Amino acid sequence: MTDTTANRAGPGTETVPDAHSEPGTGTGTGRSWRIPPEEGALARARALARDCLRDWGYPAEEYAHAVLLVSELVTNVHRHAGGPAELELRPEPGGITVLVGDSSPCPPVRREPGADGGFGMHLLARLSLAWGVRTFPGGKSVWARLAARPGS
């Protein structure tokens, strides 16, 4: 398994995470869903994320960026990996971790934003405390650690 992490230490900085930045070191009470690439999939992914966060007591106005990232990352899987997205949310001390996996071994590529997209990786870097890509046999998972209200 390979894991790279980017954080706010600098634009495009990638490092191997330590135990404190590794995703999933929280309570272990996450929820996961398979989101196939079908009509209404993105709306379903956003609704699942909103409902889950509400169930956990996270204020919607403070975690709207989590729902946006879920939508962007699931879109990337459907557009670039061509299969279902594996969405997982995990509560963590001081925030949440969002993970979106797929069956493609190809890492995500940061593109210049434009009319045909390219915003996902830029949003990921801007809205998360830390993020990374974990590869494993048969695919990868993009993860993001989020706190309330990005940039605060």
C-alpha positions as CSV (number, residue, x, y, z in Angstrom):
1,M,0.0,0.0,0.0
2,T,1.3,3.5,-0.9
3,D,0.0,6.6,0.9
4,T,0.9,10.1,0.1
5,T,-0.4,13.2,1.9
6,A,-0.7,16.8,1.0
7,N,-1.3,19.4,3.6
8,R,-1.4,23.1,4.1
9,A,2.4,23.2,4.7
10,G,2.7,24.3,1.2
11,P,1.0,24.2,-2.2
12,G,1.4,20.8,-3.7
13,T,3.4,19.4,-0.8
14,E,3.3,15.7,-0.6
15,T,4.7,13.7,2.2
16,V,4.3,10.3,3.8
17,P,1.9,10.8,6.7
18,D,2.8,10.1,10.3
19,A,0.4,8.2,12.7
20,H,-1.4,11.4,13.5
21,S,-2.3,12.3,9.9
22,E,-3.2,8.8,8.8
23,P,-6.9,8.7,7.9
24,G,-9.1,6.6,10.1
25,T,-7.3,7.0,13.4
26,G,-10.6,8.3,15.0
27,T,-13.5,6.5,16.6
28,G,-13.9,3.8,14.0
29,T,-17.7,4.4,13.7
30,G,-17.7,5.5,10.1
31,R,-20.3,4.8,7.5
32,S,-19.8,3.7,3.9
33,W,-21.8,3.4,0.7
34,R,-21.3,2.3,-2.9
35,I,-22.3,5.0,-5.4
36,P,-22.7,3.6,-8.9
37,P,-22.4,5.9,-11.9
38,E,-26.1,6.3,-12.6
39,E,-28.7,9.1,-12.8
40,G,-29.1,10.9,-9.5
41,A,-25.9,9.4,-8.1
42,L,-24.4,12.8,-7.1
43,A,-27.5,14.0,-5.4
44,R,-27.7,10.7,-3.5
45,A,-24.0,11.0,-2.4
46,R,-24.6,14.6,-1.1
47,A,-27.8,13.5,0.7
48,L,-26.0,10.5,2.3
49,A,-23.2,12.8,3.5
50,R,-25.6,15.5,4.8
51,D,-27.8,12.9,6.6
52,C,-24.8,11.2,8.1
53,L,-23.2,14.4,9.4
54,R,-26.6,15.5,10.9
55,D,-26.9,12.1,12.6
56,W,-23.5,12.6,14.2
57,G,-24.5,16.1,15.3
58,Y,-22.2,18.1,13.0
59,P,-23.8,21.5,12.2
60,A,-24.6,21.6,8.5
61,E,-23.5,25.2,8.1
62,E,-20.0,24.3,9.4
63,Y,-19.6,21.2,7.2
64,A,-21.1,22.3,3.9
65,H,-17.6,22.0,2.4
66,A,-17.6,18.2,3.3
67,V,-20.7,17.7,1.1
68,L,-19.1,19.7,-1.7
69,L,-16.0,17.5,-1.5
70,V,-18.1,14.4,-1.5
71,S,-19.7,15.6,-4.7
72,E,-16.4,16.5,-6.4
73,L,-14.6,13.3,-5.4
74,V,-17.5,11.0,-6.5
75,T,-17.8,13.0,-9.7
76,N,-14.0,12.4,-10.3
77,V,-14.5,8.6,-9.8
78,H,-17.4,8.4,-12.2
79,R,-15.8,10.6,-14.8
80,H,-12.2,9.3,-14.7
81,A,-12.3,5.8,-13.2
82,G,-15.5,4.8,-14.9
83,G,-17.0,2.7,-12.1
84,P,-18.7,2.9,-8.8
85,A,-17.3,5.1,-6.0
86,E,-16.8,3.8,-2.6
87,L,-17.8,6.6,-0.2
88,E,-16.8,6.5,3.4
89,L,-17.2,9.1,6.2
90,R,-15.5,8.8,9.5
91,P,-15.9,11.0,12.6
92,E,-12.5,12.1,13.9
93,P,-11.4,14.1,16.9
94,G,-12.0,17.7,15.8
95,G,-13.6,16.9,12.5
96,I,-14.3,14.2,10.0
97,T,-12.4,12.2,7.3
98,V,-14.0,11.7,3.8
99,L,-12.7,8.8,1.7
100,V,-13.7,8.1,-1.8
101,G,-12.3,5.0,-3.5
102,D,-12.4,3.4,-6.9
103,S,-10.9,0.4,-8.8
104,S,-8.4,2.4,-10.9
105,P,-4.8,2.3,-9.9
106,C,-4.2,5.7,-11.7
107,P,-3.6,8.6,-9.2
108,P,-5.7,11.7,-9.5
109,V,-4.2,14.5,-11.7
110,R,-4.5,18.1,-10.8
111,R,-5.6,20.0,-13.9
112,E,-6.1,23.7,-14.6
113,P,-9.7,24.6,-13.9
114,G,-11.8,25.5,-16.9
115,A,-15.1,25.0,-18.7
116,D,-14.7,21.2,-18.7
117,G,-13.8,20.8,-15.0
118,G,-10.6,20.5,-13.2
119,F,-11.8,22.0,-9.9
120,G,-11.8,18.9,-7.8
121,M,-8.2,18.6,-6.7
122,H,-7.9,22.4,-6.2
123,L,-11.0,22.3,-3.9
124,L,-9.6,19.3,-2.1
125,A,-6.4,21.2,-1.3
126,R,-8.2,24.4,-0.3
127,L,-10.9,22.9,1.9
128,S,-9.1,20.2,3.8
129,L,-6.6,20.2,6.7
130,A,-4.8,17.3,5.0
131,W,-5.4,15.0,2.1
132,G,-3.8,12.1,0.4
133,V,-4.1,9.2,-1.9
134,R,-3.8,5.6,-0.7
135,T,-3.2,3.0,-3.3
136,F,-3.8,-0.7,-2.8
137,P,-4.1,-3.8,-5.0
138,G,-7.1,-3.1,-7.2
139,G,-7.5,0.6,-6.8
140,K,-7.0,3.7,-4.7
141,S,-8.7,5.9,-2.2
142,V,-8.6,9.7,-2.0
143,W,-9.0,10.9,1.6
144,A,-9.4,14.3,3.2
145,R,-9.4,15.4,6.8
146,L,-11.9,18.2,7.4
147,A,-12.5,20.5,10.4
148,A,-15.4,22.9,10.8
149,R,-15.3,25.9,8.5
150,P,-12.2,25.6,6.3
151,G,-9.6,28.2,6.8
152,S,-10.7,29.2,10.3
